[in-house]
Amino acid sequence: MPNARRFSSLFTFVFVIAAFLPTLAFAQKAPETIARTQTRGDMIEWSTIADGDSVMLTVTGPNDATFVRDFSAGRNPQVRLSDLGIGKVPADGIYHYELRLTPRIPASVKLQLKAAREANDEATARRIMRDNNILFVNTQSGTFAVVNGSIVANDLEENATVGIGKLKSAATSKESPASAGESIVRLKPKADDQVIADDLIVQGSICAGLDCVNGESFGFDTIRLKENNTRLKFDDTSTGTGFPATDWQLTANDSASGGANKFSIEDVTNSRVPFTITGGSPTNSVFVADTGKVGFRTSTPLLDLHISTGDTPAIRQEQTNTSGFTAQTWDIGGNEANWFVRDLTGGSRLPFRIRPGAPTSSIDISNSGNVGIGTASPSVMLEVARTDTSAVVVSARGNNASGIAILRAQSGNGTSSIRQSYIQMLSSETATVDWRFGIQGSSAFRLSDFSTGTEQNRWIVLSNGNIGIGGQTSPTNPLQHANGAFLSSGGVWTNASSRDLKDDICDLETEAAEDTLRNLNPVTFRYKAEPQNTHVGFIAEDVPDLVAVEGRKALSTMDIVAVLTKVVQDQQKTIDTLAKKVEELEKKQ
C-alpha cells in the first residue's frame, strides 16, 4: 500500500478537495437525462427536462424500422406504434431510441463558430464552445419493447423467486404468485457474513446470485452469476491525490421491462456506458486478431480495419448540431458498382465515385502537390496522360448560361508585371511542334508558333477588336495582314500592292489583255451554301490562263480589273485618235 494511503482521513480529504477545486470552473458535463419517459399502449413520450432549441428523436427496431423526427422547443418527443410499422402493425421486439438535444446558441455565437470552422481553427472553435457553456455531448439513449402490438412500460422491476431456478415478472407472468402457490421472497444477507483475511482458493466452480441452487450444474463455467440482474462491479477505494479511483462495472441486460438485452462496460463514477453489445449481434461483429487487426463481421481481418458484409460495406460520418455547427452527414462506402462518397444531407448526392477496373494512377497526387490523371509522376500542377491511342484526352462539357465559362485559364502577374495566361500545345511525334494561344505578355489575345524557340505570331486580337494576321501585331484596321492587305472600317477590302512587295514588274501587252477579255465568260450563279442569293461573276476553271490562279478554284478580282483597264486604255486611245480625225474632217467641210 503506498504511503499516501496511510495519511490521516482529514488530511487526505482536504488534499483531494484542494486538488479538485481548480477543475470545477472548467468542467462541462452533459445532462445525464434530457427527458423522462412516459408510456401508454400505443405511444411512448419523453417529457423534456433539459433546455435547448430542439430535440432530435431517432428510433430503430426490428425489420429495419426507422423513425427520425425533430421536435422544436416546448414539444415533447413522441412516437406512436403506427410510426414504427409497415402500415399500422409494428413488429414485436426491442426498439432503441436516441434523443439529441440541440443547444440554445445565440446567433452571434453561431457566426463565431462558423468563422472558426471556415478558417479551420478548431482550437478557437472549442474555446468559443467552452466560453459559452456549449456541451460537447447532449444525447440520451435507451430502449423500449413492443409486445403483442403494444408498447410495454419500462418502469417495472423484475422480482425473483426462491429455489425454483427461474424468474417471474409481476407485470408479465400469466399466473400470479398467489395462484401459483408460491411467495416471491428475496434472500437477505445474514448477519454472520463470512470474512476471510487470507487468500481463498476454490478448487471448483463458483455460483453467485439469488438463483444459485444446491447441486448447480456448472458445465465448463468457472464463475457463474445467476439472478435476474447480473452485475460485476470493480469498486476502487483509492484515496489521495494522483491515485486512479474510477469505479467500473460489467452489466448484463437492463433491469427494467422493455430494456435492452445487452452486455456493457460501464464507467460507474462518471455515469457513462462507453461500450455495449446487444443480444443477437452477429458472430464476429467485432473481432480482434492476434495480429492486432480488427474485423467487423469477419474473423480473418486482412488489414488493420476490415469490414465484411454482403451489401455495401460503408462508414458513416455524422456531425450533429449539438455543438453549434450545422448538421452534416457523409457516407463512405463501396460495392460492385463503385466506391463513393455520399452527401447524405445534400440529398444523397455522390460527388466522388471510382468505378471498378479503374487503371492504376487514375488520379495520383505527388508529394509536391502535383496531380496526375493517368500518370504517377506529374511534373506540373495538373498533368493528364494516356497510354492508348484514344484521340480525346480532355473534354470540357457543360450546360452553361450566358456569361458562364466552361473552361477557364486564370493567372496573376506575380512579381514580373507581365500579363501571362495562355495554353500551350506540344507535339513531339517526329519534331517538336509548340503552339500557344492566350494572353502572352500583353492584353491582346495571341496565337503563336514557338516551335523554333522564339515566337512567330500568326494571329492577334487587340482589345479594340482589330485583328492582325501573318505576324501583324499592331493592326490599325479591323482586319490587317502583315503584307499590307486590310479590311477598312467602312467594309472595303484593300489588297497589298506596294512595289516593295513585288518582283518582275512588266507592262501588260494589249494583245494579251484583249485576248483574255475576249475569252472571259460572265455568268450568273448561286453559291450552294447560299442558294437564296444570285451573283454575277466568272467560273475559276473557265477563265483564261492570264487571270487564273493555281488550282483554278479561286479568282483575283484585281487581275481581271487590270485586264479590263488595259483594254479600256487602248480602246480610249483609239477613240481619241478617231475623235481627232472626225474633228479634222469637220473643219475641211
VMD Tcl script that draws the C-alpha trace (Angstrom):
set ca {
  {0.00 0.00 0.00}
  {1.51 3.41 -0.96}
  {2.45 5.72 1.85}
  {-0.10 8.28 0.67}
  {-2.87 5.91 1.68}
  {-1.67 5.98 5.28}
  {-2.24 9.71 5.78}
  {-4.97 10.73 8.19}
  {-8.52 10.83 6.82}
  {-8.84 14.56 7.43}
  {-5.57 15.45 5.67}
  {-6.49 13.21 2.72}
  {-9.96 14.75 2.40}
  {-8.59 18.31 2.44}
  {-5.85 17.41 -0.04}
  {-8.30 15.82 -2.51}
  {-10.70 18.78 -2.35}
  {-7.86 21.29 -2.86}
  {-6.62 19.38 -5.91}
  {-10.11 19.09 -7.41}
  {-11.31 22.68 -6.95}
  {-9.37 24.22 -9.89}
  {-11.12 21.92 -12.35}
  {-14.64 22.83 -11.26}
  {-14.72 26.13 -13.17}
  {-13.97 24.37 -16.47}
  {-15.84 21.10 -16.08}
  {-18.68 20.75 -18.55}
  {-20.84 17.72 -18.06}
  {-23.74 16.93 -20.31}
  {-27.05 16.40 -18.52}
  {-27.45 12.77 -17.55}
  {-31.10 12.92 -18.58}
  {-32.59 15.00 -21.36}
  {-36.14 13.73 -20.88}
  {-38.23 11.37 -18.72}
  {-40.11 8.52 -20.37}
  {-43.87 8.06 -20.26}
  {-45.65 5.17 -21.98}
  {-49.12 4.01 -22.87}
  {-50.24 1.18 -25.09}
  {-49.96 2.93 -28.43}
  {-47.37 5.64 -27.74}
  {-44.17 6.42 -25.88}
  {-43.36 10.04 -24.99}
  {-40.37 11.79 -23.49}
  {-41.06 14.78 -21.21}
  {-38.19 17.17 -21.93}
  {-36.42 18.49 -18.84}
  {-33.26 19.88 -20.50}
  {-33.27 23.29 -22.15}
  {-32.48 23.58 -25.85}
  {-33.69 24.74 -29.25}
  {-34.96 21.33 -30.31}
  {-34.65 17.60 -29.73}
  {-33.99 15.07 -32.49}
  {-35.58 11.67 -31.84}
  {-34.29 8.59 -33.65}
  {-35.86 5.15 -33.17}
  {-34.69 1.90 -34.77}
  {-36.10 -1.57 -34.36}
  {-36.91 -4.94 -35.95}
  {-37.48 -5.25 -39.71}
  {-35.36 -2.13 -40.31}
  {-37.96 0.07 -38.64}
  {-36.67 3.65 -38.53}
  {-38.24 6.82 -37.17}
  {-36.46 10.19 -37.23}
  {-38.09 13.49 -36.30}
  {-37.04 16.88 -34.94}
  {-39.17 18.35 -32.15}
  {-38.95 22.09 -31.50}
  {-38.61 23.60 -28.02}
  {-41.77 23.14 -25.97}
  {-42.84 19.94 -27.76}
  {-42.27 16.58 -26.14}
  {-40.69 13.96 -28.44}
  {-43.05 11.04 -29.02}
  {-43.52 8.08 -31.31}
  {-46.66 6.04 -31.96}
  {-46.99 2.42 -32.91}
  {-48.21 3.48 -36.35}
  {-44.89 5.31 -36.87}
  {-42.89 2.11 -36.36}
  {-44.59 -0.46 -38.52}
  {-45.29 -1.11 -42.16}
  {-48.89 0.01 -42.28}
  {-50.24 0.03 -38.73}
  {-48.71 -3.08 -37.11}
  {-45.13 -2.79 -35.82}
  {-43.09 -5.92 -35.18}
  {-42.70 -7.16 -31.61}
  {-39.24 -6.77 -30.14}
  {-36.77 -4.33 -28.63}
  {-36.58 -0.80 -30.06}
  {-33.62 1.51 -29.49}
  {-34.08 5.25 -29.19}
  {-31.73 8.21 -29.06}
  {-32.52 11.82 -28.11}
  {-30.15 14.54 -29.31}
  {-30.56 17.95 -27.78}
  {-29.73 20.98 -29.93}
  {-28.32 23.60 -27.54}
  {-29.71 27.11 -27.44}
  {-26.95 29.16 -29.03}
  {-27.13 32.92 -29.75}
  {-26.87 33.91 -33.40}
  {-23.67 35.87 -32.71}
  {-22.00 32.77 -31.25}
  {-23.07 30.69 -34.26}
  {-21.40 33.22 -36.54}
  {-18.20 33.00 -34.47}
  {-18.26 29.21 -34.67}
  {-18.89 29.31 -38.42}
  {-15.96 31.68 -38.95}
  {-13.65 29.50 -36.85}
  {-14.65 26.36 -38.78}
  {-14.20 28.05 -42.16}
  {-10.72 29.12 -41.01}
  {-10.03 25.52 -39.92}
  {-9.29 26.84 -36.41}
  {-10.50 24.03 -34.15}
  {-8.78 25.50 -31.07}
  {-10.77 28.73 -31.37}
  {-13.98 26.81 -32.01}
  {-13.52 24.77 -28.84}
  {-12.70 27.88 -26.83}
  {-15.90 29.53 -28.07}
  {-17.91 26.44 -27.09}
  {-16.26 26.33 -23.68}
  {-16.73 30.05 -23.01}
  {-20.40 29.83 -23.93}
  {-21.00 26.61 -21.97}
  {-21.95 24.62 -25.06}
  {-22.00 20.97 -24.07}
  {-20.00 18.56 -26.20}
  {-22.39 15.64 -25.60}
  {-26.14 16.18 -25.36}
  {-27.60 12.74 -26.01}
  {-29.78 10.26 -24.17}
  {-30.34 6.73 -25.40}
  {-32.27 3.70 -24.26}
  {-34.74 1.04 -25.30}
  {-38.37 0.10 -25.07}
  {-40.24 -3.07 -26.04}
  {-43.25 -3.80 -28.21}
  {-45.09 -6.95 -27.07}
  {-48.27 -8.25 -28.69}
  {-48.68 -4.97 -30.55}
  {-48.38 -2.73 -27.50}
  {-45.59 -0.66 -26.02}
  {-44.57 -2.14 -22.66}
  {-43.91 0.27 -19.82}
  {-40.22 0.40 -18.99}
  {-40.55 1.43 -15.32}
  {-41.30 -2.04 -13.87}
  {-38.67 -4.03 -11.96}
  {-38.29 -7.81 -12.04}
  {-38.80 -9.83 -8.87}
  {-37.09 -13.14 -8.13}
  {-38.47 -16.39 -6.75}
  {-36.51 -18.66 -4.50}
  {-35.47 -22.23 -5.12}
  {-37.18 -22.85 -8.45}
  {-34.33 -21.63 -10.67}
  {-36.43 -19.24 -12.75}
  {-37.80 -15.69 -12.66}
  {-41.31 -14.31 -12.90}
  {-42.29 -10.72 -13.66}
  {-45.19 -9.29 -11.76}
  {-46.09 -7.38 -14.89}
  {-45.84 -10.16 -17.48}
  {-46.37 -13.52 -15.69}
  {-49.52 -15.29 -16.81}
  {-50.15 -16.54 -13.28}
  {-49.90 -14.51 -10.12}
  {-47.69 -15.61 -7.20}
  {-50.79 -16.42 -5.17}
  {-52.34 -18.62 -7.85}
  {-49.05 -20.43 -8.29}
  {-48.88 -21.15 -4.60}
  {-45.53 -19.50 -4.35}
  {-44.35 -16.49 -2.38}
  {-41.96 -14.01 -4.02}
  {-39.17 -13.55 -1.48}
  {-35.68 -12.09 -1.83}
  {-32.84 -13.62 0.16}
  {-31.40 -11.34 2.79}
  {-27.72 -11.23 3.71}
  {-27.11 -12.88 7.04}
  {-25.57 -11.03 9.91}
  {-22.75 -13.54 10.14}
  {-21.30 -12.94 6.66}
  {-18.01 -14.68 6.21}
  {-14.85 -12.56 6.16}
  {-11.66 -14.32 5.10}
  {-8.47 -12.44 5.98}
  {-6.31 -14.58 3.73}
  {-6.14 -15.94 0.19}
  {-9.15 -18.04 -0.87}
  {-8.55 -20.93 -3.24}
  {-11.59 -22.76 -4.63}
  {-10.80 -25.96 -6.48}
  {-14.14 -26.00 -8.25}
  {-16.68 -23.59 -9.69}
  {-18.39 -20.66 -8.02}
  {-22.02 -19.56 -8.39}
  {-23.05 -16.16 -7.01}
  {-26.57 -14.78 -7.12}
  {-30.03 -15.18 -5.70}
  {-30.93 -18.05 -8.01}
  {-27.95 -20.35 -7.35}
  {-29.17 -23.74 -6.15}
  {-27.71 -26.68 -4.37}
  {-26.30 -29.11 -6.90}
  {-25.77 -26.38 -9.52}
  {-24.64 -27.89 -12.81}
  {-21.66 -25.75 -13.87}
  {-20.62 -27.46 -17.07}
  {-17.39 -25.64 -18.00}
  {-18.28 -22.49 -16.05}
  {-15.68 -21.46 -13.50}
  {-17.59 -18.48 -12.14}
  {-21.32 -18.01 -12.70}
  {-23.51 -15.04 -11.84}
  {-27.12 -16.19 -11.62}
  {-30.09 -13.98 -10.90}
  {-32.37 -11.54 -12.71}
  {-29.85 -8.66 -12.54}
  {-26.25 -9.78 -13.01}
  {-23.55 -7.22 -12.43}
  {-19.82 -7.41 -11.73}
  {-18.56 -4.20 -10.16}
  {-14.98 -3.03 -9.68}
  {-15.16 -0.68 -6.68}
  {-11.87 1.19 -6.33}
  {-11.40 2.55 -2.79}
  {-8.24 4.52 -3.57}
  {-7.78 7.85 -1.78}
  {-5.24 10.61 -2.09}
  {-4.13 12.76 -4.98}
  {-2.91 11.03 -8.12}
  {-4.43 7.61 -7.49}
  {-6.98 6.44 -10.12}
  {-10.29 5.70 -8.41}
  {-12.90 5.30 -11.16}
  {-15.40 2.52 -10.45}
  {-16.27 0.19 -13.33}
  {-18.98 -2.39 -13.86}
  {-19.74 -5.25 -16.24}
  {-23.51 -5.22 -16.79}
  {-25.61 -7.91 -18.43}
  {-29.03 -6.70 -19.64}
  {-31.17 -3.81 -18.44}
  {-33.25 -4.32 -15.31}
  {-36.43 -2.54 -16.46}
  {-39.20 -4.03 -18.59}
  {-38.68 -3.22 -22.23}
  {-34.96 -2.87 -21.54}
  {-32.20 -3.97 -23.84}
  {-30.63 -7.40 -23.97}
  {-27.03 -6.26 -23.83}
  {-23.60 -6.59 -22.30}
  {-21.98 -3.31 -21.29}
  {-18.87 -1.88 -19.72}
  {-19.99 1.00 -17.51}
  {-18.00 3.89 -16.08}
  {-19.95 3.99 -12.83}
  {-18.16 7.01 -11.39}
  {-18.97 9.23 -14.38}
  {-22.31 7.62 -15.27}
  {-21.16 6.64 -18.72}
  {-21.57 3.49 -20.84}
  {-18.69 3.59 -23.34}
  {-19.11 0.03 -24.65}
  {-22.23 -2.05 -25.36}
  {-23.00 -5.25 -27.26}
  {-26.69 -6.03 -27.80}
  {-28.12 -9.54 -27.72}
  {-28.40 -11.23 -31.09}
  {-25.42 -9.41 -32.60}
  {-23.92 -11.45 -35.45}
  {-20.94 -13.69 -34.83}
  {-17.67 -11.78 -35.20}
  {-19.43 -8.40 -35.08}
  {-16.10 -7.15 -33.73}
  {-13.07 -9.45 -33.95}
  {-9.51 -8.56 -32.90}
  {-6.95 -10.96 -34.37}
  {-3.65 -11.85 -32.74}
  {-2.01 -9.54 -35.30}
  {-3.86 -6.56 -33.83}
  {-6.03 -6.26 -36.92}
  {-9.73 -5.60 -36.31}
  {-12.51 -7.26 -38.25}
  {-16.15 -6.20 -38.42}
  {-18.25 -9.28 -39.19}
  {-15.14 -11.28 -40.12}
  {-12.77 -13.39 -38.03}
  {-10.00 -13.11 -40.60}
  {-9.19 -9.41 -40.92}
  {-6.55 -8.90 -43.60}
  {-5.84 -5.23 -42.89}
  {-5.76 -3.06 -39.78}
  {-9.51 -2.46 -40.20}
  {-11.54 -4.93 -42.25}
  {-15.30 -4.57 -42.85}
  {-17.06 -7.56 -44.41}
  {-20.73 -7.64 -45.38}
  {-22.91 -8.88 -48.20}
  {-24.13 -5.44 -49.31}
  {-22.15 -2.17 -49.48}
  {-19.72 -2.04 -46.53}
  {-19.64 1.62 -45.51}
  {-18.70 4.14 -42.84}
  {-20.95 6.99 -41.77}
  {-19.51 10.28 -40.53}
  {-22.29 12.24 -38.86}
  {-21.84 15.72 -37.45}
  {-24.85 16.62 -35.32}
  {-25.86 20.16 -34.42}
  {-25.34 19.57 -30.68}
  {-22.06 21.53 -30.67}
  {-23.41 24.55 -32.51}
  {-22.35 23.64 -36.04}
  {-24.71 22.83 -38.91}
  {-25.58 19.14 -39.06}
  {-23.90 17.27 -41.92}
  {-23.67 13.57 -42.71}
  {-21.25 11.87 -45.12}
  {-21.08 8.20 -46.09}
  {-18.01 6.45 -47.46}
  {-18.72 3.06 -48.94}
  {-18.18 0.65 -51.77}
  {-19.88 -2.10 -53.72}
  {-19.76 -3.79 -57.10}
  {-20.86 -0.57 -58.83}
  {-18.50 1.98 -57.30}
  {-16.52 3.28 -54.34}
  {-18.19 6.51 -53.35}
  {-18.53 9.48 -51.06}
  {-22.20 10.28 -50.42}
  {-23.50 13.66 -49.23}
  {-26.45 12.29 -47.29}
  {-27.55 15.69 -46.00}
  {-27.44 17.16 -49.51}
  {-29.94 14.70 -50.93}
  {-27.70 11.60 -51.08}
  {-25.68 13.01 -53.96}
  {-22.47 11.18 -54.92}
  {-19.87 13.90 -55.57}
  {-16.98 11.43 -55.78}
  {-17.03 7.95 -57.31}
  {-14.48 5.39 -58.51}
  {-15.66 2.57 -60.75}
  {-14.23 -0.98 -60.51}
  {-11.46 -1.58 -63.01}
  {-10.15 1.99 -62.99}
  {-6.47 1.84 -64.02}
  {-3.55 2.49 -61.67}
  {-2.87 6.19 -61.06}
  {-6.23 7.24 -62.47}
  {-5.78 10.09 -60.00}
  {-2.31 10.43 -58.44}
  {-1.17 13.23 -56.12}
  {2.60 13.51 -55.81}
  {4.49 14.66 -52.71}
  {4.90 18.05 -54.39}
  {1.15 18.50 -54.61}
  {1.06 17.96 -58.36}
  {-1.96 15.99 -59.57}
  {-1.65 13.34 -62.23}
  {-4.53 11.79 -64.18}
  {-3.26 8.64 -65.82}
  {0.31 9.25 -64.64}
  {2.15 8.51 -61.40}
  {4.74 11.25 -61.90}
  {3.02 14.54 -62.74}
  {5.56 17.27 -63.49}
  {3.10 20.17 -63.36}
  {0.18 21.07 -61.10}
  {-2.24 19.04 -63.27}
  {-0.99 16.54 -65.84}
  {-3.28 14.35 -67.94}
  {-1.77 11.39 -69.78}
  {-2.96 8.39 -71.78}
  {-1.01 5.37 -72.96}
  {-3.52 4.24 -75.58}
  {-4.33 5.89 -78.92}
  {-7.64 7.46 -77.93}
  {-7.93 10.83 -79.64}
  {-9.71 12.74 -76.87}
  {-7.70 13.30 -73.69}
  {-9.64 16.18 -72.14}
  {-13.26 17.06 -72.84}
  {-14.94 20.03 -71.15}
  {-18.73 19.93 -71.28}
  {-21.42 21.91 -69.53}
  {-24.88 23.40 -69.84}
  {-23.67 26.94 -69.45}
  {-25.76 30.08 -69.15}
  {-24.82 33.47 -70.56}
  {-21.54 34.73 -69.12}
  {-20.61 31.38 -67.54}
  {-17.23 29.93 -68.52}
  {-16.91 26.23 -69.30}
  {-13.11 26.23 -69.36}
  {-11.10 28.97 -67.66}
  {-7.36 29.74 -67.61}
  {-6.53 32.37 -65.00}
  {-3.20 33.62 -63.64}
  {-1.83 36.51 -61.63}
  {1.03 38.79 -62.64}
  {3.27 37.72 -59.74}
  {6.34 39.91 -59.43}
  {7.10 40.16 -63.17}
  {4.30 42.64 -64.05}
  {3.94 40.72 -67.33}
  {0.47 39.57 -68.29}
  {0.67 35.83 -68.92}
  {-2.25 33.42 -69.18}
  {-2.03 31.05 -72.12}
  {-2.49 27.45 -73.14}
  {0.46 25.57 -74.65}
  {0.02 22.69 -77.08}
  {3.04 20.45 -77.71}
  {3.54 17.55 -80.12}
  {6.80 15.61 -80.37}
  {5.89 12.83 -82.81}
  {8.93 13.46 -85.06}
  {9.92 17.03 -84.25}
  {8.73 19.35 -81.53}
  {5.75 21.48 -82.51}
  {4.89 24.15 -79.95}
  {1.82 26.35 -80.35}
  {0.46 28.71 -77.70}
  {-2.71 30.75 -77.54}
  {-3.90 33.18 -74.90}
  {-2.52 36.27 -73.20}
  {1.24 36.36 -73.75}
  {2.95 39.48 -72.47}
  {0.21 41.99 -73.30}
  {-3.52 42.48 -73.05}
  {-4.01 41.14 -76.61}
  {-5.08 37.59 -77.41}
  {-2.36 35.84 -79.45}
  {-1.89 32.64 -81.40}
  {1.81 31.94 -81.90}
  {4.19 29.24 -83.11}
  {7.12 28.67 -80.72}
  {8.47 25.57 -82.48}
  {11.73 27.38 -83.35}
  {12.21 28.55 -79.75}
  {11.12 32.13 -80.47}
  {7.63 33.44 -81.04}
  {6.25 33.53 -84.58}
  {2.97 35.38 -84.19}
  {0.26 34.12 -86.51}
  {-2.87 35.82 -85.23}
  {-3.63 38.56 -82.72}
  {-6.77 40.29 -81.45}
  {-6.41 43.68 -79.75}
  {-8.73 44.87 -77.02}
  {-10.32 47.32 -79.53}
  {-11.29 44.40 -81.77}
  {-8.69 44.86 -84.52}
  {-7.28 41.58 -85.83}
  {-3.75 41.11 -87.14}
  {-2.65 38.05 -89.11}
  {0.60 36.82 -90.65}
  {2.72 38.48 -87.97}
  {0.94 41.86 -87.92}
  {0.96 42.61 -84.15}
  {-0.29 46.23 -84.32}
  {-3.29 46.21 -86.65}
  {-4.85 49.65 -87.23}
  {-7.77 48.25 -89.22}
  {-10.47 45.74 -88.27}
  {-8.56 43.04 -90.26}
  {-4.99 43.55 -91.37}
  {-2.26 41.30 -92.77}
  {1.47 41.82 -92.39}
  {1.75 42.09 -96.22}
  {-0.34 45.28 -96.15}
  {-3.76 43.98 -97.19}
  {-6.59 45.11 -94.91}
  {-10.31 45.46 -94.41}
  {-11.24 49.06 -93.62}
  {-13.73 50.23 -91.02}
  {-16.07 51.05 -93.90}
  {-16.05 47.45 -95.12}
  {-13.71 47.94 -98.08}
  {-11.09 45.27 -98.77}
  {-7.76 46.73 -99.87}
  {-5.15 44.45 -101.43}
  {-1.47 44.75 -100.71}
  {0.07 46.42 -103.79}
  {3.30 48.09 -102.75}
  {6.24 47.98 -105.18}
  {8.26 46.74 -102.20}
  {6.22 43.54 -102.24}
  {6.67 42.76 -105.96}
  {9.29 41.41 -108.43}
  {9.38 41.03 -112.25}
  {7.16 44.07 -112.89}
  {6.26 44.28 -116.66}
  {3.66 46.16 -118.70}
  {0.64 44.13 -119.76}
  {0.60 43.62 -123.51}
  {-2.51 44.90 -125.26}
  {-2.90 41.76 -127.31}
  {-2.77 39.52 -124.22}
  {-5.28 41.75 -122.41}
  {-7.67 41.84 -125.35}
  {-7.40 38.09 -125.86}
  {-8.07 37.47 -122.17}
  {-11.06 39.86 -122.09}
  {-12.44 38.29 -125.24}
  {-12.35 34.84 -123.60}
  {-13.87 35.85 -120.28}
  {-17.40 34.47 -119.98}
  {-19.55 36.36 -117.41}
  {-22.26 34.21 -115.79}
  {-24.93 34.43 -113.10}
  {-24.93 31.82 -110.35}
  {-25.89 30.91 -106.80}
  {-23.49 29.55 -104.19}
  {-24.59 26.13 -102.96}
  {-24.04 27.26 -99.38}
  {-26.14 30.39 -100.04}
  {-28.85 29.42 -102.55}
  {-31.09 32.38 -101.74}
  {-28.78 34.95 -103.41}
  {-27.87 35.36 -107.10}
  {-24.42 36.59 -108.07}
  {-22.66 37.73 -111.29}
  {-19.10 36.66 -111.97}
  {-16.82 34.09 -113.56}
  {-16.02 30.42 -113.15}
  {-12.42 29.90 -111.96}
  {-11.95 26.74 -114.03}
  {-13.07 28.56 -117.26}
  {-11.09 31.81 -117.23}
  {-8.03 32.35 -119.49}
  {-4.64 31.41 -118.09}
  {-3.60 35.04 -117.66}
  {-6.10 35.62 -114.79}
  {-6.22 32.05 -113.45}
  {-4.70 31.22 -110.09}
  {-3.03 28.00 -109.00}
  {-5.51 25.20 -108.59}
  {-8.19 27.09 -110.55}
  {-10.57 27.19 -107.56}
  {-10.49 30.92 -106.91}
  {-10.06 34.26 -108.73}
  {-8.32 37.55 -108.01}
  {-10.63 40.43 -108.86}
  {-7.62 42.73 -109.20}
  {-6.26 40.57 -112.05}
  {-9.47 40.95 -114.02}
  {-9.62 44.67 -113.25}
  {-6.07 45.06 -114.64}
  {-7.08 43.28 -117.89}
  {-10.15 45.48 -118.26}
  {-8.10 48.57 -117.51}
  {-5.54 47.72 -120.21}
  {-8.20 47.05 -122.83}
  {-10.14 50.18 -121.91}
  {-6.96 52.26 -122.04}
  {-6.16 51.00 -125.55}
  {-9.74 51.49 -126.63}
  {-9.62 55.01 -125.24}
  {-6.52 55.72 -127.36}
  {-8.37 54.51 -130.45}
  {-11.37 56.64 -129.52}
  {-9.14 59.67 -129.04}
  {-7.48 59.11 -132.47}
  {-10.82 58.72 -134.20}
  {-12.16 61.78 -132.46}
  {-9.30 63.89 -133.84}
  {-9.88 62.60 -137.37}
  {-13.54 63.43 -137.14}
  {-12.68 66.86 -135.86}
  {-10.27 67.48 -138.81}
  {-12.83 66.29 -141.37}
  {-15.43 68.60 -139.92}
  {-13.04 71.57 -140.26}
  {-12.48 70.87 -144.02}
  {-16.17 71.00 -144.78}
}
mol new
graphics top color blue
foreach p $ca { graphics top sphere $p radius 0.5 }
foreach p [lrange $ca 0 end-1] q [lrange $ca 1 end] { graphics top cylinder $p $q radius 0.2 }
display resetview
